[in-house]
């Protein structure tokens, strides 16, 4: 008897057409996967900045030394030298907070310049993540570092008449936003300047006029009239005024009215904080576009 077996048949079910790929290229990730990758990149770069701050305690001390010396030595000296400056340290306190926030902005910007020279930045750029995620993670790390610096300065508030109050939490949030704006400005400068030595000089020379024309060191009313327009367009003016009006305790009466005057109208604190946030977003957008090139 002949053995009858079954012959295997080949399936004729239609197959989904495969997407052609070019040799040596990666397929585009899905939008959800790309978003998760961007968020992971932001978290990792933020964590990198936190580790850098935790391991370099000497830098934290040096970053706080100059603002505190400015407040405790210069402020106390001017108060004792003139009877009309008895509240000068209270007036100077928001300006000292701004000085403390500059340190992480300069450090983060300088790290971008050094990462470019060492080749680490090139390794980040070849990763399949958006350029905005890279800069956002770096700037968020700088903003968190600046808030930490600001917190340390806020702890000295009772020395100058600023009591511990729940409103200090609002001040800390404002300091974090301002530090983020500072860091975004430092990142913008870092994508244009390639030499670390040039970056240090450029960022210091650009921040100094902003600080002196903001009402942080002396009242804007004491400046010449032709500098009034520069004070009004200076974004740091609204950051300093928002901090000064949010701080608990009595406001310093030194120098008369300290808030910006828009043709007889004083902008509220919420609007001033919104201007700082808009400037930070605009600066980060410009830096990201330049960074992508």
C-alpha positions as CSV (number, residue, x, y, z in Angstrom):
1,X,0.0,0.0,0.0
2,X,1.4,3.4,-1.0
3,X,2.0,5.9,1.8
4,X,0.0,9.1,1.3
5,X,1.5,12.1,3.1
6,X,0.4,15.7,3.3
7,X,2.5,18.2,1.3
8,X,3.3,21.4,3.3
9,X,1.7,24.4,1.8
10,X,3.0,27.9,1.9
11,X,0.7,30.6,3.4
12,X,-0.6,33.0,0.9
13,X,-1.9,35.6,3.5
14,X,-1.0,39.1,2.4
15,X,1.8,40.8,4.3
16,X,1.9,44.4,5.4
17,X,4.1,46.4,3.1
18,X,7.4,47.2,4.8
19,X,8.7,50.7,5.0
20,X,11.8,51.2,2.9
21,X,14.8,52.3,4.9
22,X,18.0,53.8,3.7
23,X,21.1,52.0,4.7
24,X,22.9,53.6,7.7
25,X,19.9,55.6,8.9
26,X,17.5,54.9,11.8
27,X,13.8,54.8,11.5
28,X,11.9,57.8,12.9
29,X,10.7,57.1,16.4
30,X,7.0,57.3,17.1
31,X,5.7,60.6,18.6
32,X,5.0,59.0,22.0
33,X,8.4,57.3,22.2
34,X,10.1,60.5,21.1
35,X,8.3,62.5,23.9
36,X,9.3,59.9,26.5
37,X,12.9,60.2,25.2
38,X,12.8,64.0,25.5
39,X,11.5,63.8,29.0
40,X,14.1,61.3,30.0
41,X,16.8,63.6,28.5
42,X,15.5,66.6,30.5
43,X,15.5,64.6,33.7
44,X,19.0,63.3,33.2
45,X,20.5,66.7,32.4
46,X,18.7,68.2,35.3
47,X,20.1,65.5,37.5
48,X,23.6,66.1,36.1
49,X,23.4,69.7,37.2
50,X,22.2,68.7,40.7
51,X,25.2,66.2,41.0
52,X,27.6,68.9,39.9
53,X,26.3,71.3,42.6
54,X,26.4,68.6,45.3
55,X,30.0,67.7,44.6
56,X,31.4,71.2,44.3
57,X,30.6,72.7,47.7
58,X,33.4,75.2,47.4
59,X,31.8,76.7,44.4
60,X,28.6,77.1,46.3
61,X,30.4,78.9,49.1
62,X,32.3,81.2,46.7
63,X,29.1,82.0,44.8
64,X,27.4,83.1,48.1
65,X,30.4,84.9,49.5
66,X,30.3,88.0,47.3
67,X,26.5,88.7,47.7
68,X,26.6,88.2,51.5
69,X,29.7,90.5,51.8
70,X,27.9,93.1,49.7
71,X,24.9,92.9,52.0
72,X,26.4,92.6,55.4
73,X,29.6,94.7,55.0
74,X,28.7,97.4,52.5
75,X,25.0,97.6,53.6
76,X,26.0,97.9,57.3
77,X,28.7,100.4,56.5
78,X,26.4,102.7,54.6
79,X,23.7,102.4,57.3
80,X,26.1,103.5,60.0
81,X,27.7,106.2,57.9
82,X,24.5,108.1,57.0
83,X,21.4,108.5,59.1
84,X,19.3,108.6,55.9
85,X,20.1,105.0,55.0
86,X,18.9,103.2,58.1
87,X,16.9,100.8,55.9
88,X,19.5,100.4,53.2
89,X,20.1,96.7,53.9
90,X,16.4,95.9,53.6
91,X,16.4,97.8,50.3
92,X,19.5,96.0,49.1
93,X,18.2,92.5,50.0
94,X,16.4,91.8,46.6
95,X,19.5,92.9,44.8
96,X,21.7,90.5,46.8
97,X,19.3,87.7,45.8
98,X,19.8,88.7,42.1
99,X,23.6,88.6,42.6
100,X,23.3,85.1,44.0
101,X,21.3,83.9,41.0
102,X,23.9,85.0,38.6
103,X,26.5,82.4,39.7
104,X,24.6,79.3,38.5
105,X,23.7,81.1,35.2
106,X,27.4,81.8,34.5
107,X,28.4,78.2,35.6
108,X,25.8,76.5,33.4
109,X,26.7,78.6,30.3
110,X,30.4,78.0,30.9
111,X,29.7,74.2,31.1
112,X,28.1,74.3,27.6
113,X,31.2,76.0,26.2
114,X,33.5,73.4,27.9
115,X,31.3,70.5,26.8
116,X,31.7,71.7,23.2
117,X,35.5,71.7,23.5
118,X,35.7,68.3,25.3
119,X,33.4,66.6,22.7
120,X,30.7,65.7,25.2
121,X,28.2,68.1,23.6
122,X,28.7,66.3,20.2
123,X,27.8,63.1,21.9
124,X,24.5,64.6,23.1
125,X,23.7,66.0,19.7
126,X,23.8,62.7,18.0
127,X,21.2,61.3,20.3
128,X,17.7,61.0,18.8
129,X,16.2,63.7,21.0
130,X,15.1,67.2,20.3
131,X,17.6,70.0,20.8
132,X,15.1,71.9,22.9
133,X,15.0,69.0,25.3
134,X,18.8,69.2,25.8
135,X,18.7,73.0,26.5
136,X,15.6,72.7,28.6
137,X,17.2,70.1,30.9
138,X,20.3,72.2,31.3
139,X,18.3,75.4,32.0
140,X,16.0,73.6,34.5
141,X,19.1,72.4,36.3
142,X,20.4,75.9,36.4
143,X,17.0,77.2,37.6
144,X,17.0,74.7,40.4
145,X,20.5,75.5,41.4
146,X,19.7,79.2,41.4
147,X,16.7,78.5,43.7
148,X,19.0,76.7,46.0
149,X,21.4,79.7,46.1
150,X,18.4,82.0,46.7
151,X,17.2,79.8,49.6
152,X,20.5,80.0,51.3
153,X,20.4,83.8,51.1
154,X,16.8,83.9,52.3
155,X,17.9,82.2,55.5
156,X,19.8,85.4,56.3
157,X,16.7,87.5,56.0
158,X,16.1,88.0,59.7
159,X,19.4,89.8,59.9
160,X,18.1,92.6,57.7
161,X,14.5,92.6,59.0
162,X,12.9,90.0,56.7
163,X,11.0,87.6,58.9
164,X,10.3,83.9,58.2
165,X,6.8,83.8,56.7
166,X,4.9,81.5,54.3
167,X,5.2,84.2,51.6
168,X,8.9,83.2,51.4
169,X,7.7,80.1,49.4
170,X,6.3,82.5,46.7
171,X,9.6,84.3,46.8
172,X,11.4,81.0,46.3
173,X,9.3,80.2,43.3
174,X,10.0,83.6,41.8
175,X,13.7,83.1,42.4
176,X,13.5,79.8,40.5
177,X,11.8,81.4,37.5
178,X,14.4,84.3,37.5
179,X,17.2,81.8,37.8
180,X,15.8,79.9,34.8
181,X,15.7,83.1,32.8
182,X,19.3,83.9,33.8
183,X,20.4,80.4,32.8
184,X,18.5,80.6,29.4
185,X,20.4,83.9,28.8
186,X,23.7,82.2,29.7
187,X,22.8,79.3,27.3
188,X,22.0,81.8,24.5
189,X,25.4,83.4,25.0
190,X,27.1,80.0,25.2
191,X,25.8,78.9,21.7
192,X,27.4,82.0,20.2
193,X,30.6,82.3,22.2
194,X,33.1,79.4,21.7
195,X,36.0,80.3,24.0
196,X,35.5,79.9,27.7
197,X,37.6,83.0,28.6
198,X,35.6,85.1,26.2
199,X,32.3,83.8,27.6
200,X,33.2,84.7,31.2
201,X,34.0,88.3,30.2
202,X,31.0,88.7,27.9
203,X,28.4,87.3,30.4
204,X,29.8,89.4,33.3
205,X,29.9,92.6,31.3
206,X,26.3,92.1,30.0
207,X,24.8,91.3,33.4
208,X,26.5,94.2,35.3
209,X,24.6,97.0,33.5
210,X,21.3,95.0,33.9
211,X,21.9,94.8,37.6
212,X,22.8,98.5,38.1
213,X,19.9,99.7,36.0
214,X,17.3,97.6,37.7
215,X,16.9,99.3,41.1
216,X,18.7,96.5,42.8
217,X,21.6,98.5,44.2
218,X,20.1,102.1,44.4
219,X,16.7,103.6,43.6
220,X,16.0,104.2,39.9
221,X,14.8,107.8,40.9
222,X,18.5,108.6,41.6
223,X,19.5,108.0,38.0
224,X,19.7,110.7,35.4
225,X,16.6,111.2,33.4
226,X,18.1,110.0,30.1
227,X,18.5,106.5,31.7
228,X,14.8,106.2,32.6
229,X,14.0,104.5,29.4
230,X,16.8,101.9,29.9
231,X,15.4,101.2,33.4
232,X,11.9,100.6,32.0
233,X,13.0,98.2,29.3
234,X,15.3,96.3,31.6
235,X,13.7,92.9,32.4
236,X,15.6,92.7,35.6
237,X,13.8,95.8,36.9
238,X,10.5,93.9,37.0
239,X,12.2,90.8,38.6
240,X,13.7,92.9,41.4
241,X,10.5,94.8,42.0
242,X,8.4,91.5,42.1
243,X,10.8,90.1,44.7
244,X,10.8,93.3,46.8
245,X,6.9,93.5,46.8
246,X,6.6,89.8,47.6
247,X,9.0,89.7,50.5
248,X,7.2,89.7,53.9
249,X,7.6,92.5,56.4
250,X,7.6,96.3,56.0
251,X,8.8,97.6,52.6
252,X,11.8,99.8,52.6
253,X,10.9,103.5,52.2
254,X,14.4,104.4,51.1
255,X,14.3,106.5,48.0
256,X,10.6,106.9,47.7
257,X,8.6,105.0,45.1
258,X,10.6,102.0,43.9
259,X,8.2,100.2,41.5
260,X,8.2,100.9,37.8
261,X,5.8,103.6,36.7
262,X,3.9,103.0,33.4
263,X,2.5,106.5,32.8
264,X,1.0,106.7,36.2
265,X,0.2,103.0,36.6
266,X,2.2,100.4,38.5
267,X,2.1,96.9,37.0
268,X,1.0,94.2,39.4
269,X,3.4,91.5,40.6
270,X,1.6,88.9,38.5
271,X,2.3,90.9,35.4
272,X,5.9,91.4,36.3
273,X,6.4,87.7,36.9
274,X,4.7,87.0,33.5
275,X,7.1,89.3,31.7
276,X,10.0,87.4,33.2
277,X,8.5,84.1,32.2
278,X,7.8,85.3,28.7
279,X,11.4,86.6,28.4
280,X,12.7,83.2,29.6
281,X,10.6,81.3,27.0
282,X,11.7,83.7,24.2
283,X,15.4,83.4,25.1
284,X,15.2,79.6,25.3
285,X,13.5,79.4,21.9
286,X,16.1,81.6,20.3
287,X,18.9,79.6,21.9
288,X,17.3,76.3,20.8
289,X,17.1,77.4,17.2
290,X,20.7,78.5,17.2
291,X,21.7,75.4,19.0
292,X,20.0,73.2,16.4
293,X,22.4,74.6,13.7
